[in-house]
Amino acid sequence: MAEHSTPHFHNTPGVAEIRVGAKEFMCIGALPPYDHPHVYIDMGAESQAVCPYCSTLYVYDASLHGGAEPKECVYHAEEAA
């Protein structure tokens, strides 16, 4: 399976907030099979957003360049295989 062109993040660790290096991304909730419907989130001019399904708070951090902190919250398609 190919990697996603839009970054995907999850909150399997259950942290209070995830810092992300993208303003447009997908939240999948937790790792499959415990994921929720994959939600496209666009922060626009804002620097934070809350997922409407799992209530994860995402905070934009340009220094992460598409990644996340904590790092384990970045979803990679091969994790589902």
SULWODA-V676070 format. One line per field, one symbol per residue. ss: DSSP state (@ for helix, = for strand, . for the rest). burial: + if it has 9 or more other C-alpha atoms within 8 Angstrom, else -. Layout:
ss->???
burial->???
This chain:
ss->.......==.......====...====...........====.....===......====.@@@...==.@@@=..@@@..
burial->------+++++------++++++++++++++---++-+--+-+----++-+----+++++++-+-++++---+++-+----
